[in-house]
Amino acid sequence: MPSTSLSSKLVFNNSYAHLPNVFFSSLSPTAVTKPSLIRVNEALATELGIDPNWLASDEALAILAGNRVPEGAEPIAAVYAGHQFGHFNPQLGDGRAILLGEMLSSEGRRFDIQLKGSGPTPYSRGGDGRSPLGPVLREYLISEAMHTLGVPTSRALAAVASGDTVMRDSPLPGAILTRVASSHIRIGSFEYFAARKDYQALETLTRYTLERHYPDRLHSDNPALALLEGVIERQARLISSWQLLGFIHGVMNTDNMLLCGETIDYGPCAFMDSFNPETVFSSIDHHGRYAYHQQPAIAHWNLAVLAQCLLPLLHDNQDQAVELAQAAVDTFPEHFQAAHLAGLQKKLGLSETRPEDQQLVADLFELMSKHGVDFTLFFRHLADLAAPQSTSSKVSELFTLPASFLPWLQRWQARCELDKCGAAERQQSMYRANPVYIPRNHLVEELINSATFDNDFKPFHRLVERLAKPFEFEPQDSRYALPPAANEVVQRTFCGT
């Protein structure tokens, strides 16, 4: 029985659409031929106060497909600019996505409800505004996995097959994703107005972002500086969470960095199997700009771009504005390193900080890289050894020369003995910090191919459900924890949209 507190409609409470018209273009989604529901996210629907049973109805399907604009929606496509692989593009914008409006969760949090793949907009730059099925399934699966892994992220409320064909290199089935995010305000949103020297719009956007995401900083003596500092702190924590999971975003352009501190755009993203700091998956990242080990530096660079946009608001004197901006941006490495080390200590079961911890970690990563050790399995199997009298050999077997791992293992065990934490407690905390299951690239490709070419969505549904509990090992699902066989390794990922 549906709860009486859940709504059989989308109840909007819009704010971005009430900003001046320079921020967006108003338009409606373009209808599709024969939509069918692939999946609804019942947990997220409930969080948003939506009855999941209604969300699976024909009435809701028409909305999720873009065939009907619901009451209270004010559909818009946002404009923004951005640095793409280091090169500035003065106008980008939502080229295949339309923001229906905003909703308040049961806890009073504000969320954007956006249809991705809903047809052309004024910012489509000649594109059709559609999405093939594969990228929709990829984003649904990986964004929800990131959520259950504890990473701030946009989320997926529903996936719908459009019934239409989209033309890419070959004809592909189309689909639409209903994306939910705390907002879609990007560094590129600020770049758009800064490049046009529209300082009034820049100030409006700054105040709006503070009100929506950093209300405790709104009445600071220098609101623009307070915003910059808040974004820096959130991005440091976000990028740290990526590094701790071996996640490689693949397209860290400034238009893909949200000021709310959530992960967005899962086009060419991937998780590392064998640890290699220089790992790159994205087919368009020819020079490794967005490689795994580069992600903190790129985030730092992107934040410097945001700081430059805010200079006119930081101080009337340009030299003083630059000084304030530089001082703020220079804090990013410290914030990142603190978050990253704290996260690594959790993964290693260390409850206290000691001077030798950084070297212990550095030596571990060098060893893992030399032997191509599976990133996810290493930390999970290391947790097996945290129990008293454990004799598990799984972790040492990940190394091409198991004996080469023993000196580091002995150092780690000696370091653990210096903590006040008991062995059983340490093991449980390590299990909570180190997942068994991640969206392995070969599994993602497998389910996309099954759905795209065989119209078989069972692998997709099974993996979504398995990844809902990534820290709990289930023997019957052991295949989802395994790294790829030699013939299954994914070398390159593609944006695909």
C-alpha positions in Angstrom: 0.0 0.0 0.0 1.4 3.5 -0.9 2.0 5.8 2.0 -0.5 8.6 2.4 2.4 11.0 2.8 3.7 10.2 -0.7 2.4 12.2 -3.6 0.9 10.9 -6.8 2.5 13.8 -8.8 5.6 15.9 -8.9 5.3 18.8 -6.6 7.5 21.6 -7.8 9.0 24.5 -5.8 11.1 26.4 -8.4 13.7 29.1 -7.9 16.3 29.0 -10.7 13.6 29.6 -13.3 12.8 32.8 -11.4 16.2 34.3 -12.0 16.6 36.8 -14.9 16.2 35.4 -18.4 19.9 35.7 -19.1 20.4 32.6 -17.1 18.4 30.2 -19.3 16.0 29.6 -22.2 12.5 28.5 -21.6 11.3 25.6 -23.7 9.5 22.2 -23.4 10.9 18.7 -24.0 10.4 17.2 -27.5 8.0 14.2 -27.4 9.1 10.7 -28.2 7.3 8.0 -30.2 6.7 5.0 -27.9 8.2 5.4 -24.4 8.6 2.5 -22.0 9.8 2.4 -18.5 13.2 0.7 -17.8 13.5 1.4 -14.1 12.4 3.8 -11.4 14.5 4.5 -8.3 12.0 3.7 -5.5 14.3 4.8 -2.7 15.0 8.2 -4.2 11.3 8.7 -5.1 10.4 8.1 -1.5 13.0 10.5 -0.4 11.5 13.1 -2.7 8.0 12.4 -1.4 6.9 10.7 -4.6 4.9 7.5 -4.5 7.0 4.9 -6.4 3.9 3.1 -7.6 2.7 6.3 -9.2 6.1 7.0 -10.7 5.8 3.6 -12.5 2.4 4.6 -14.0 1.5 5.6 -17.5 0.7 9.1 -16.3 4.2 9.5 -14.8 5.8 7.8 -17.9 4.5 10.6 -20.1 6.3 13.1 -17.9 9.6 11.1 -17.6 9.6 10.7 -21.4 9.1 14.4 -22.0 5.8 13.9 -23.7 3.9 15.9 -21.1 4.9 18.9 -19.0 3.5 18.5 -15.5 1.6 21.1 -13.6 4.0 23.4 -11.8 7.0 22.7 -14.0 8.8 25.6 -15.6 11.1 23.8 -18.1 14.3 25.6 -18.9 17.8 24.9 -20.4 20.6 26.6 -18.6 23.3 28.6 -20.3 27.0 28.3 -19.2 30.5 28.4 -20.6 33.5 26.2 -19.8 37.1 25.2 -20.2 37.1 21.9 -22.1 40.5 20.2 -21.9 42.0 23.6 -21.0 40.4 25.5 -23.9 37.7 28.1 -23.2 34.4 27.9 -24.9 32.4 31.1 -24.2 29.0 29.4 -24.7 27.9 25.9 -24.0 24.7 25.2 -22.1 22.3 22.4 -21.6 22.4 20.9 -25.1 20.5 17.7 -24.4 18.9 18.3 -21.0 15.9 20.3 -19.7 15.3 21.2 -16.1 11.7 20.6 -15.4 11.9 22.3 -12.0 12.9 21.8 -8.4 11.4 19.7 -5.6 11.8 19.7 -1.8 12.6 16.4 -0.2 10.9 15.1 2.9 13.8 16.7 4.8 13.4 20.0 3.1 16.4 19.7 0.8 16.0 21.3 -2.6 16.7 19.2 -5.7 16.7 19.8 -9.5 14.6 17.4 -11.6 16.2 17.3 -15.0 15.4 15.2 -18.2 18.5 14.2 -20.0 18.1 13.2 -23.6 14.9 15.1 -23.9 15.5 16.8 -27.3 17.2 19.9 -28.8 17.7 23.2 -27.0 19.1 26.5 -28.1 22.5 25.2 -26.8 22.5 21.9 -28.8 25.1 23.3 -31.3 23.6 21.3 -34.1 23.1 18.1 -32.1 19.8 16.2 -31.8 19.5 16.7 -28.0 19.0 12.9 -27.6 20.9 10.2 -25.8 21.4 6.6 -26.8 20.4 3.9 -24.3 23.9 3.0 -23.3 24.9 6.3 -21.7 21.6 6.4 -19.8 22.1 3.0 -18.3 25.7 3.9 -17.5 24.8 7.1 -15.7 21.9 5.4 -13.8 24.0 2.6 -12.6 27.2 4.4 -11.7 25.6 7.5 -10.2 23.6 5.3 -7.9 26.6 3.2 -7.1 28.5 6.3 -6.2 25.7 7.3 -3.8 25.8 3.9 -2.0 29.6 4.2 -1.8 29.2 7.5 0.0 30.3 9.9 -2.7 28.4 13.1 -3.2 26.7 12.8 -6.6 23.9 13.6 -8.9 21.4 10.7 -8.9 19.0 8.9 -11.2 15.3 8.9 -10.5 14.2 7.0 -13.6 15.3 5.6 -17.0 13.0 5.5 -19.9 13.4 3.9 -23.4 12.2 6.4 -26.0 11.1 4.0 -28.7 13.0 6.1 -31.2 16.4 5.5 -32.9 19.3 8.0 -32.4 22.0 8.2 -35.1 25.6 8.1 -33.9 28.2 6.0 -35.7 25.4 3.6 -36.1 21.7 3.6 -35.3 21.0 3.0 -31.6 18.0 2.8 -29.3 17.2 6.1 -27.5 16.5 6.7 -23.9 15.9 9.5 -21.4 17.3 9.8 -17.9 15.6 11.7 -15.1 18.6 13.2 -13.2 18.3 14.6 -9.7 21.0 16.9 -8.3 21.2 19.5 -5.5 21.6 21.9 -8.4 23.3 22.2 -11.8 25.2 25.4 -11.0 28.7 24.9 -12.5 32.0 26.8 -12.6 31.1 27.3 -16.2 27.9 29.1 -15.1 30.1 31.8 -13.5 32.5 31.7 -16.5 29.7 32.6 -18.9 28.9 35.9 -17.1 32.5 36.7 -16.2 33.5 36.5 -19.8 30.7 38.9 -20.8 31.6 41.2 -17.9 28.0 41.0 -16.7 28.9 41.6 -13.1 25.3 42.1 -12.0 24.4 38.6 -13.2 27.6 37.3 -11.5 26.6 38.9 -8.2 23.0 37.5 -8.6 24.4 34.0 -9.2 26.8 34.3 -6.3 24.0 35.3 -3.9 21.7 32.6 -5.3 24.4 29.9 -4.9 25.1 31.0 -1.3 21.4 30.9 -0.4 20.9 27.5 -1.9 24.1 25.7 -0.9 26.0 27.7 1.7 23.4 29.6 3.7 25.7 29.7 6.7 28.1 31.9 4.6 25.5 34.2 3.1 26.0 37.0 5.5 29.8 36.9 5.6 31.8 40.2 5.3 32.9 39.0 1.8 30.2 36.8 0.3 32.1 36.0 -2.9 35.2 34.9 -0.9 33.0 32.9 1.5 31.5 31.1 -1.5 34.9 30.4 -3.0 36.2 29.0 0.3 33.2 26.8 0.7 33.4 25.4 -2.8 37.2 24.7 -2.3 36.5 22.7 0.8 33.7 20.6 -0.7 35.7 19.9 -3.9 38.7 18.8 -1.8 36.5 16.2 -0.1 34.8 15.2 -3.3 38.0 14.6 -5.3 39.5 12.7 -2.3 36.5 10.4 -2.3 37.1 9.7 -6.0 40.8 8.8 -5.4 39.9 6.6 -2.5 37.8 4.4 -4.8 40.0 4.4 -7.8 37.3 6.4 -9.7 38.4 8.3 -12.9 35.9 10.9 -14.0 37.4 11.3 -17.5 36.1 14.7 -18.4 36.9 17.2 -15.6 36.0 20.3 -17.7 34.9 23.3 -15.7 31.4 22.9 -16.9 31.4 19.5 -15.2 32.3 20.8 -11.8 29.3 21.7 -9.6 29.4 24.3 -6.9 27.3 22.1 -4.7 30.2 19.6 -4.5 28.5 16.7 -6.3 29.8 14.4 -9.0 28.2 15.0 -12.4 28.6 13.7 -16.0 29.3 10.0 -16.1 30.1 9.8 -19.8 33.6 8.3 -20.1 34.1 7.6 -16.4 35.5 4.3 -15.1 36.9 2.6 -12.1 40.5 1.3 -12.0 41.1 -2.4 -11.9 44.8 -2.8 -11.6 46.4 0.1 -9.8 48.3 2.5 -12.0 48.3 6.3 -11.2 48.6 7.2 -14.8 45.4 5.3 -15.8 43.2 7.0 -18.4 40.1 5.5 -19.9 38.4 8.3 -21.9 38.9 8.0 -25.6 39.0 11.8 -26.0 41.7 12.3 -23.3 44.6 11.9 -25.7 47.3 13.4 -23.5 46.2 12.1 -20.1 45.1 15.5 -18.8 42.4 13.8 -16.6 44.4 10.7 -15.6 43.8 9.3 -12.1 46.8 11.0 -10.5 46.0 14.3 -12.2 42.5 14.7 -10.8 43.5 16.7 -7.7 45.7 19.1 -9.7 42.9 19.5 -12.3 40.4 20.3 -9.6 42.8 22.9 -8.2 43.2 24.4 -11.7 39.4 24.5 -12.1 39.0 26.3 -8.8 41.5 28.9 -9.9 39.2 29.5 -12.9 36.3 30.1 -10.5 38.4 32.4 -8.4 39.2 34.4 -11.5 35.5 34.8 -12.3 34.9 36.1 -8.8 37.6 38.7 -8.8 35.3 41.7 -9.5 33.2 40.7 -6.5 36.1 40.0 -4.1 37.5 43.5 -3.9 37.3 46.9 -5.7 41.1 46.9 -5.9 42.2 44.3 -8.4 45.5 43.6 -6.7 43.8 42.9 -3.4 41.1 40.8 -5.1 43.9 38.7 -6.7 45.6 38.4 -3.3 42.4 37.1 -1.6 41.6 34.7 -4.5 45.2 33.3 -4.5 45.2 32.8 -0.8 41.9 30.9 -0.9 42.9 28.7 -3.9 46.2 27.9 -2.3 44.4 26.1 0.5 43.1 23.4 -1.8 46.1 21.0 -1.6 46.0 21.1 2.2 42.3 20.4 2.3 42.6 17.6 -0.2 45.6 16.0 1.5 43.9 16.1 4.9 40.8 14.5 3.5 42.7 11.9 1.4 45.0 10.9 4.3 42.0 10.6 6.7 40.2 8.4 4.1 43.3 6.2 3.6 43.7 5.8 7.3 40.1 4.4 7.4 40.8 2.1 4.5 43.9 0.8 6.3 42.1 0.5 9.7 44.2 3.2 11.4 42.2 5.1 14.0 45.0 7.6 15.0 47.3 9.8 12.9 51.0 9.2 13.2 54.0 10.9 11.4 54.9 7.6 9.6 51.5 7.1 8.0 52.2 9.1 4.8 55.3 7.1 4.1 53.5 3.9 4.8 50.8 4.9 2.2 53.4 6.1 -0.4 55.3 2.8 -0.2 52.1 0.9 -0.5 51.0 2.7 -3.7 54.4 2.2 -5.2 54.3 -1.5 -4.5 50.7 -1.8 -5.9 51.6 0.1 -9.0 54.7 -2.0 -9.6 52.7 -5.3 -9.3 49.5 -4.0 -11.0 47.5 -5.0 -8.0 43.7 -4.8 -8.2 42.8 -1.6 -6.3 39.5 -2.6 -4.8 40.3 -6.2 -3.9 43.6 -5.2 -2.2 41.9 -3.1 0.5 39.1 -5.5 1.0 41.4 -8.5 1.4 43.7 -6.5 3.6 40.7 -6.1 6.0 40.5 -9.9 6.2 44.0 -9.8 7.8 42.9 -7.4 10.5 41.2 -10.2 12.5 43.3 -11.9 15.2 45.2 -15.0 14.0 44.0 -14.5 10.4 46.0 -16.5 7.9 44.2 -15.4 4.7 46.6 -15.3 1.7 44.2 -13.6 -0.7 45.9 -10.2 -0.4 49.4 -11.4 -1.0 48.2 -13.5 -4.0 47.3 -10.2 -5.7 51.0 -9.5 -6.1 53.0 -11.1 -8.9 55.7 -11.9 -6.3 53.7 -12.5 -3.1 56.9 -12.4 -1.0 57.6 -8.8 -2.0 54.5 -7.7 -0.2 55.5 -9.2 3.2 57.8 -6.4 4.4 55.1 -3.8 3.9 52.5 -6.1 5.5 54.7 -6.5 8.6 55.0 -2.7 8.8 51.3 -2.3 8.6 50.7 -4.9 11.3 53.2 -3.2 13.6 51.6 0.2 12.9 48.1 -1.3 13.8 49.4 -2.4 17.1 50.2 1.2 18.1 46.5 2.1 17.8 44.1 1.7 20.7 41.6 0.2 18.4 40.9 -3.5 18.9 41.4 -6.0 16.0 37.8 -6.9 15.7 36.7 -3.3 15.7 39.5 -2.5 13.2 38.3 -5.2 10.8 34.7 -4.0 10.9 35.7 -0.4 10.3 37.8 -1.5 7.3 34.9 -3.5 5.9 32.8 -0.4 6.1 35.5 1.7 4.3 36.4 -0.8 1.5 33.7 -2.0 -0.9 33.5 -5.6 -2.2 31.6 -4.4 -5.3 32.1 -1.5 -7.6 30.8 -0.9 -11.2 33.5 -2.9 -12.8 34.0 -1.6 -16.4 33.6 -5.0 -18.1 30.3 -5.6 -16.2 29.0 -2.2 -17.3 29.9 -2.8 -20.9 28.3 -6.3 -20.7 25.0 -4.9 -19.5 25.0 -2.1 -22.0 25.5 -4.5 -24.9 22.8 -6.9 -23.6 20.3 -4.0 -23.4 21.3 -2.3 -26.6 21.6 -5.3 -28.9 19.5 -8.0 -27.3 16.9 -5.9 -25.5 17.8 -7.8 -22.3 17.8 -5.5 -19.2 18.2 -8.3 -16.7 22.0 -7.8 -16.3 21.3 -4.0 -15.7 18.8 -4.7 -13.0 20.9 -7.3 -11.3 23.9 -5.1 -11.1 21.9 -2.1 -9.9 20.6 -4.2 -7.1 23.9 -5.8 -6.2 25.6 -2.3 -6.0 22.9 -1.1 -3.7 24.9 -2.9 -0.9 28.5 -2.6 -2.0 30.1 -3.3 1.3 28.3 -6.6 2.0 29.8 -9.7 0.5 27.3 -12.3 -0.9 28.8 -15.6 -2.0 26.2 -16.0 -4.8 27.3 -12.7 -6.3 31.1 -13.3 -6.1 31.4 -12.8 -9.9 30.6 -9.1 -9.5 33.6 -8.7 -7.2 36.1 -10.3 -9.6 38.4 -8.3 -11.8 38.1 -8.8 -15.6 39.6 -11.7 -17.4 42.3 -10.8 -19.9 39.8 -10.8 -22.7 37.3 -8.6 -20.7 39.6 -5.7 -19.9 38.1 -2.3 -21.0 40.9 -0.1 -22.3 38.8 2.9 -23.5 35.5 4.4 -22.6 33.4 6.8 -24.7 31.1 9.7 -23.9 28.5 8.1 -26.2 25.9 10.8 -26.0 
